[in-house]
Amino acid sequence: MVAALMNDKPTAVRTALLHVEQGRARVQKQAEVIERLHVHGHPTEEAEKILEWMMTTQKEFESHYRLLLEEGQQKLQESGWKDPKAGLRE
């Protein structure tokens, strides 16, 4: 039953996580570009605007990922599924 509930979620969750991870790397790379531009005396305004847009998009990626995880957890709870390892953690 759990597998049926999560049939399409693993792919969606993995894709969302990939977007989060790739987005973080791209934001970091853009920040490094801005730093290099600054060090060499070049204007950074446009690069900073791009970084701001990238950071907004990154927040959306992360929000979507969290939403998918929460939806998956909720469906598991609604199905009555219990984590067999839950008692071992206490």
C-alpha positions as CSV (number, residue, x, y, z in Angstrom):
1,M,0.0,0.0,0.0
2,V,2.8,2.4,0.8
3,A,4.4,1.7,-2.5
4,A,1.1,2.6,-4.3
5,L,0.9,5.9,-2.3
6,M,4.4,6.8,-3.2
7,N,4.3,5.6,-6.8
8,D,5.2,8.9,-8.4
9,K,6.7,10.7,-5.4
10,P,10.2,9.3,-5.4
11,T,10.8,10.6,-8.9
12,A,9.3,14.0,-8.0
13,V,11.2,14.2,-4.8
14,R,14.5,13.2,-6.4
15,T,13.9,15.7,-9.2
16,A,13.1,18.5,-6.7
17,L,16.2,17.6,-4.6
18,L,18.3,17.7,-7.8
19,H,17.0,21.2,-8.5
20,V,17.8,22.3,-5.0
21,E,21.4,20.9,-5.2
22,Q,22.1,22.3,-8.7
23,G,20.5,25.6,-7.7
24,R,22.8,25.9,-4.7
25,A,25.8,25.3,-6.9
26,R,24.7,27.8,-9.4
27,V,24.1,30.5,-6.8
28,Q,27.6,29.8,-5.4
29,K,29.2,30.1,-8.8
30,Q,27.4,33.3,-9.5
31,A,28.6,34.8,-6.2
32,E,32.1,33.8,-7.2
33,V,31.7,35.5,-10.6
34,I,30.6,38.7,-8.8
35,E,33.7,38.5,-6.6
36,R,36.0,38.1,-9.5
37,L,34.4,41.0,-11.4
38,H,34.8,43.1,-8.3
39,V,38.4,42.2,-7.7
40,H,39.2,43.1,-11.3
41,G,37.4,46.4,-11.1
42,H,34.5,45.5,-13.4
43,P,30.9,46.5,-12.7
44,T,28.8,43.9,-10.9
45,E,25.3,45.4,-10.9
46,E,23.9,43.1,-13.6
47,A,25.6,40.0,-12.2
48,E,24.1,41.0,-8.8
49,K,20.6,41.3,-10.3
50,I,21.0,37.8,-11.8
51,L,22.2,36.5,-8.4
52,E,19.1,38.0,-6.7
53,W,16.8,36.3,-9.3
54,M,18.7,33.1,-8.8
55,M,18.3,33.3,-5.0
56,T,14.6,33.9,-5.4
57,T,14.3,30.9,-7.7
58,Q,16.4,28.8,-5.2
59,K,13.9,29.6,-2.4
60,E,11.1,28.4,-4.7
61,F,13.0,25.1,-5.4
62,E,13.6,24.6,-1.7
63,S,10.0,25.3,-0.9
64,H,8.7,22.9,-3.5
65,Y,11.1,20.2,-2.2
66,R,9.8,20.7,1.4
67,L,6.2,20.6,0.2
68,L,6.8,17.2,-1.6
69,L,8.4,15.8,1.5
70,E,5.5,17.0,3.7
71,E,2.9,15.6,1.3
72,G,4.6,12.2,1.3
73,Q,4.9,12.1,5.0
74,Q,1.2,13.1,5.3
75,K,0.1,10.3,2.9
76,L,2.2,7.8,4.9
77,Q,0.5,8.8,8.1
78,E,-2.9,8.7,6.6
79,S,-2.3,5.2,5.4
80,G,-1.5,4.1,8.9
81,W,2.1,3.3,8.1
82,K,4.4,3.2,11.1
83,D,8.2,3.4,10.9
84,P,9.5,0.1,12.1
85,K,12.6,1.8,13.4
86,A,10.8,4.5,15.3
87,G,10.8,2.5,18.6
88,L,14.6,1.8,18.2
89,R,15.5,5.5,18.2
90,E,14.1,6.2,21.7
